[in-house]
């Protein structure tokens, strides 16, 4: 791989919802990756994306390695013949997301992200109660009280506190308060928030316990409070918690300044959701059918349609990670895998799970290609710069080939 950047240039990391920019750019020295950022997710993502695949980044189809044009033609043929297609994974940037929507429209496919359960629940809460948002920059510059649900979410977003807590000119000194702890079940957290909501809306102190009274005193003494939560930690009750938080903050804002920072957007999920809405007017978990679009968040999930045997082909697209949900039963379907080059090291295992496999490795935006990702706060679209030249096509360029669109170049966006 040809290194195009060095340690003097800043880098933007695509491997979590924060899409951290301004990081020192990694570089190669004596065959090793140097200048790695102090973030575990970024380090793991970089090592996977920059380590050479043992399969030499080749396409794969009909149980053997093949050239790229052959793989493209095999996928075209499969999509034309099969009628029950589900497109998932969807770890893509903006350009990739646009082409995914076109692909789904052409082949009458269902579209959903691998994190579709959480996306759907948060979307439903917005449809029911609306939403209150704030940006990372707003929290950093204005908030003096940070309230977290259960724990500080530094596993999925390791540099969160670095992004919102740094002191300096124009940045407020911050106090942190955690409602409950990591041992709390989702039901316990939901009950606590229901009590808080009841007190704020009625001023009836029977709903207050010692913890909530302390919390209200802290809010009363703050100039700007930010409630920060990650719905992925509350997968069963994400919709209910999102609705409660909106109700709580709306009532609090009568007398205080309070906002909500909902952390989401891992592996391009928020990018894909927003591009889908921009282009079609409907969110993910929708099915294209002869130019029409049917949205059903309960029916159009990959796991449920696999169980009902209503799918014959899964198109799994993922350029930011090499995950493929082990719980999915793919034994009776054809799998088209357009994804991270590290899948090339797992082909034997993947083949054992599916009836037929066609695989094309693609570049990771922010590593082998430039691109754009929506940050997890839903406010900004962040540009990604190419770090190396790895000779791989991007997701959008592969799909353009499948659709027969004119391609402007490989390995870039």
C-alpha positions in Angstrom: 0.0 0.0 0.0 1.3 3.4 -0.9 1.2 5.9 2.1 -0.1 9.3 1.0 -0.2 11.0 4.4 2.3 11.4 7.2 2.4 12.3 10.9 2.2 16.1 10.2 -1.3 15.7 8.7 -4.5 15.3 10.8 -6.8 12.3 10.4 -10.5 11.8 10.9 -11.5 8.4 12.4 -14.6 6.6 11.0 -14.7 3.8 13.5 -17.3 5.2 16.0 -20.2 7.6 16.2 -18.1 10.5 17.3 -16.2 10.6 13.9 -13.3 12.3 15.7 -11.3 14.7 13.6 -8.0 16.4 14.2 -6.2 13.2 15.2 -2.6 12.8 14.4 -2.3 10.9 11.1 -1.0 7.3 11.4 1.8 6.3 9.1 3.9 3.3 8.1 7.5 2.9 9.3 9.6 -0.2 8.7 6.4 -2.1 7.9 4.7 -1.1 11.2 1.8 1.3 11.8 3.1 4.3 13.8 1.4 7.2 15.5 -1.7 5.2 16.5 -4.3 7.3 18.3 -5.0 6.8 22.0 -8.4 5.2 21.3 -8.9 1.4 21.4 -11.6 1.4 18.7 -9.5 3.5 16.3 -6.5 1.3 16.9 -8.4 -1.9 16.2 -10.1 -0.4 13.2 -6.8 0.9 11.8 -5.0 -2.4 12.3 -7.7 -4.4 10.5 -8.0 -1.9 7.7 -4.3 -1.5 7.1 -3.1 -5.1 7.6 -2.7 -7.0 4.4 -5.4 -9.7 3.8 -4.0 -13.2 3.6 -6.2 -13.7 0.6 -4.6 -10.9 -1.4 -7.8 -8.8 -1.5 -9.3 -11.0 -4.2 -13.0 -11.3 -5.1 -14.6 -14.7 -4.5 -17.5 -16.6 -6.1 -18.7 -20.1 -6.8 -16.2 -21.5 -4.3 -13.1 -20.0 -5.9 -11.2 -16.7 -6.2 -12.1 -14.8 -9.3 -11.4 -11.5 -10.9 -13.5 -8.4 -10.2 -15.5 -8.2 -13.5 -16.5 -11.9 -13.1 -17.7 -11.2 -9.5 -19.7 -8.2 -10.7 -21.3 -10.2 -13.4 -22.1 -13.1 -10.9 -23.8 -10.6 -8.5 -25.8 -9.0 -11.4 -27.0 -12.4 -12.5 -28.0 -13.4 -9.0 -29.9 -10.2 -8.3 -31.8 -10.4 -11.6 -32.9 -14.0 -10.9 -33.8 -13.7 -7.3 -36.9 -11.8 -6.2 -36.7 -11.7 -2.4 -33.6 -9.6 -1.7 -32.6 -8.0 1.7 -29.8 -5.4 1.8 -28.3 -5.1 5.3 -25.1 -4.4 7.1 -24.9 -0.9 5.5 -21.7 0.3 7.1 -21.3 3.0 4.4 -20.6 6.6 3.9 -22.9 9.2 2.2 -21.9 8.2 -1.4 -22.3 4.5 -0.6 -25.7 5.1 1.0 -27.0 6.9 -2.1 -26.0 4.0 -4.3 -27.5 1.5 -1.8 -30.9 3.2 -2.2 -30.6 3.1 -6.0 -29.7 -0.6 -5.8 -32.6 -1.4 -3.6 -35.0 0.5 -5.9 -33.8 -1.3 -9.0 -34.0 -4.8 -7.5 -37.1 -4.3 -5.3 -35.2 -5.0 -2.1 -35.8 -4.5 1.6 -33.3 -2.1 3.3 -32.2 -2.1 6.9 -29.0 -1.4 8.9 -27.4 -4.0 11.2 -28.3 -1.6 14.0 -31.9 -1.3 12.7 -33.5 -2.3 16.0 -32.1 0.8 17.8 -32.5 3.1 14.8 -36.2 2.1 14.5 -37.0 2.6 18.2 -35.4 6.0 18.3 -37.2 7.0 15.1 -40.5 5.8 16.5 -40.0 8.0 19.6 -39.3 11.0 17.3 -42.5 10.2 15.3 -44.5 10.0 18.5 -43.1 12.8 20.6 -40.6 14.8 18.5 -37.0 15.2 19.5 -34.6 17.6 21.2 -31.0 17.6 20.0 -27.8 19.3 20.8 -24.3 19.0 19.3 -21.0 17.9 20.8 -19.7 21.5 20.4 -22.7 22.9 22.3 -22.2 20.5 25.2 -18.5 21.3 25.2 -18.9 25.1 25.2 -22.0 25.6 27.3 -22.9 22.7 29.5 -21.7 22.8 33.1 -23.6 19.7 34.3 -23.4 16.3 32.4 -26.0 13.7 33.4 -25.4 10.2 32.1 -27.7 7.2 32.2 -26.2 4.2 34.0 -22.6 4.8 33.0 -20.4 7.1 31.0 -20.6 5.4 27.5 -16.8 5.2 26.9 -16.8 1.7 25.5 -18.7 2.5 22.3 -17.4 6.1 22.2 -14.0 6.0 23.9 -13.1 9.6 23.4 -16.4 11.1 24.4 -15.1 13.0 27.5 -12.2 14.3 25.4 -14.7 15.7 23.0 -17.0 17.4 25.5 -15.1 18.0 28.7 -11.8 19.8 27.7 -11.5 23.1 29.5 -10.2 26.1 27.7 -11.3 29.5 26.5 -15.1 29.5 26.0 -15.5 26.0 27.5 -17.4 25.5 30.7 -16.0 23.5 33.7 -18.2 20.5 34.0 -19.7 18.4 36.8 -20.8 14.8 36.1 -23.7 13.0 37.6 -24.7 9.4 36.7 -28.2 8.2 37.2 -27.9 4.6 38.6 -24.9 2.5 37.6 -24.0 -0.1 35.0 -25.6 -2.9 37.1 -29.1 -1.4 36.7 -31.5 -3.3 34.4 -33.4 -1.5 31.7 -36.6 -1.8 33.7 -35.0 -0.2 36.8 -33.7 2.7 34.7 -37.1 3.1 33.1 -38.9 3.2 36.4 -36.4 5.8 37.8 -37.0 8.1 34.8 -40.8 7.6 35.1 -40.6 8.9 38.7 -38.4 11.8 37.6 -40.9 12.7 34.8 -43.8 12.4 37.2 -42.2 14.8 39.7 -41.2 17.4 37.2 -44.7 17.5 35.6 -46.6 17.5 38.9 -44.2 18.8 41.6 -45.5 16.1 43.8 -42.6 15.1 46.1 -43.9 11.6 46.7 -42.1 10.7 43.5 -38.8 11.9 44.8 -36.2 9.7 46.4 -32.8 10.8 47.7 -31.1 10.3 44.3 -33.6 12.2 42.4 -33.7 15.0 45.0 -29.9 15.3 44.7 -30.2 15.4 40.9 -32.8 18.1 40.9 -30.6 20.2 43.2 -27.8 19.9 40.8 -30.0 20.9 37.8 -31.2 23.8 39.9 -27.7 25.0 40.4 -26.5 24.6 36.9 -26.6 27.1 34.0 -26.8 24.4 31.3 -27.5 20.7 31.7 -26.9 18.0 29.1 -28.4 14.6 29.5 -26.2 12.1 27.6 -27.2 8.6 26.8 -26.5 5.8 24.3 -29.7 3.9 23.3 -27.6 0.8 22.4 -27.3 0.2 26.2 -31.1 0.1 26.4 -32.1 -2.0 23.4 -35.4 -3.3 24.8 -36.7 0.1 26.1 -34.9 2.6 23.9 -38.1 4.0 22.5 -39.7 4.4 26.0 -36.6 6.0 27.4 -36.2 8.4 24.5 -39.9 9.5 24.9 -39.4 10.0 28.7 -36.3 12.0 28.2 -38.1 14.4 25.7 -40.9 14.8 28.2 -38.5 15.5 31.1 -36.5 18.0 29.2 -39.5 19.8 27.8 -40.9 20.4 31.3 -37.4 21.3 32.7 -36.9 23.9 30.0 -39.7 26.0 31.4 -37.3 27.1 34.2 -33.9 25.7 33.2 -31.7 25.2 30.1 -31.5 21.4 29.5 -30.7 19.4 26.3 -30.3 15.8 25.2 -27.3 14.3 23.5 -28.3 10.9 22.0 -25.2 9.0 20.9 -25.8 6.9 17.8 -24.5 6.4 14.3 -22.0 3.6 14.6 -20.8 2.1 11.3 -22.7 4.6 9.2 -26.1 3.9 10.7 -27.2 7.5 11.1 -25.7 8.3 7.7 -27.7 5.5 6.0 -30.9 6.4 7.8 -30.7 10.1 6.9 -29.7 9.4 3.2 -32.7 7.0 3.0 -35.0 9.7 4.3 -33.5 12.4 2.1 -33.9 10.3 -1.1 -37.3 8.6 -0.4 -39.1 10.4 2.5 -39.2 7.1 4.5 -36.6 5.6 6.9 -34.9 2.2 6.8 -36.9 -1.0 7.2 -38.7 -0.2 4.0 -39.3 -2.4 0.9 -39.1 -1.1 -2.6 -41.6 -2.7 -5.0 -42.1 -1.6 -8.6 -41.4 2.1 -7.8 -43.4 2.1 -4.6 -42.1 2.0 -1.0 -43.6 0.2 1.9 -42.4 1.1 5.4 -43.0 -1.5 8.2 -40.5 -1.4 11.1 -42.0 -4.5 12.7 -42.0 -6.8 9.7 -39.0 -5.7 7.6 -36.2 -7.0 9.9 -33.6 -9.4 8.7 -33.9 -11.9 11.5 -37.7 -12.2 11.2 -37.8 -12.5 7.4 -35.1 -15.2 7.6 -37.1 -17.2 10.1 -40.2 -16.9 7.9 -38.1 -17.9 4.9 -39.2 -14.8 3.0 -35.7 -14.1 1.7 -33.6 -15.9 -0.9 -30.7 -13.4 -1.1 -28.9 -11.2 1.5 -26.7 -8.4 0.3 -24.4 -7.5 3.2 -22.5 -4.3 2.7 -20.0 -3.2 5.4 -16.8 -1.2 4.8 -16.1 -0.2 8.4 -16.0 -3.6 10.1 -15.7 -7.3 9.3 -18.7 -8.4 11.5 -21.4 -10.7 10.3 -24.0 -11.5 13.0 -23.5 -15.1 14.2 -27.2 -15.3 15.2 -28.4 -15.0 11.6 -29.4 -18.3 10.0 -28.0 -17.9 6.4 -28.0 -21.6 5.6 -30.7 -21.5 2.9 -29.9 -18.2 1.2 -27.3 -16.8 -1.1 -25.0 -14.2 0.5 -23.5 -11.3 -1.5 -20.8 -9.8 0.6 -19.5 -6.3 -0.4 -17.3 -5.4 2.5 -14.2 -4.9 4.5 -11.1 -6.7 3.1 -10.7 -8.6 6.4 -13.7 -10.7 5.4 -11.2 -12.3 3.1 -9.6 -14.0 6.1 -12.9 -15.4 7.2 -14.3 -16.9 4.0 -14.2 -20.5 5.0 -16.2 -19.8 8.1 -18.7 -17.6 6.2 -19.1 -20.2 3.4 -20.0 -22.8 6.0 -23.0 -20.7 7.1 -24.5 -20.0 3.7 -25.8 -21.8 0.6 -23.7 -19.6 -1.8 -21.2 -16.8 -1.3 -20.0 -14.0 -3.7 -17.6 -11.6 -2.1 -16.0 -8.3 -3.2 -13.5 -6.5 -0.9 -13.9 -2.8 -0.8 -11.9 0.2 0.6 -12.8 1.6 4.0 -13.7 5.3 3.8 -11.2 7.3 5.9 -8.5 4.7 5.2 -8.4 3.6 1.5 -10.9 6.2 0.3 -12.2 9.7 1.1 -15.9 10.2 1.9 -18.4 11.8 4.3 -20.1 10.5 7.5 -22.8 11.9 9.7 -21.6 12.4 13.2 -23.5 10.6 16.0 -25.1 13.9 17.3 -26.9 14.1 13.9 -25.8 17.7 13.4 -22.7 17.6 11.3 -21.5 15.7 8.2 -17.7 15.1 8.6 -15.3 14.7 5.6 -13.0 11.7 5.6 -9.6 11.8 4.0 -7.9 9.0 2.3 -4.9 7.7 4.3 -3.4 5.1 1.9 -3.9 3.7 -1.6 -4.9 0.1 -1.3 -6.2 -0.5 -4.9 -9.7 -1.4 -3.8 -12.9 0.0 -5.1 -15.3 1.8 -2.8 -18.8 0.6 -2.0 -20.4 3.3 -4.2 -18.1 2.4 -7.1 -19.0 -1.3 -6.9 -22.7 -0.6 -6.8 -22.3 1.8 -9.8 -20.8 -1.1 -11.7 -23.7 -3.4 -10.7 -26.2 -0.7 -11.8 -24.3 -0.1 -15.1 -23.6 3.5 -14.2 -20.5 5.3 -15.4 -17.6 4.9 -13.0 -15.3 7.9 -12.3 -12.5 6.0 -10.7 -11.5 3.3 -8.3 -10.4 3.6 -4.7 -11.8 7.0 -4.1 -15.1 8.9 -3.5 
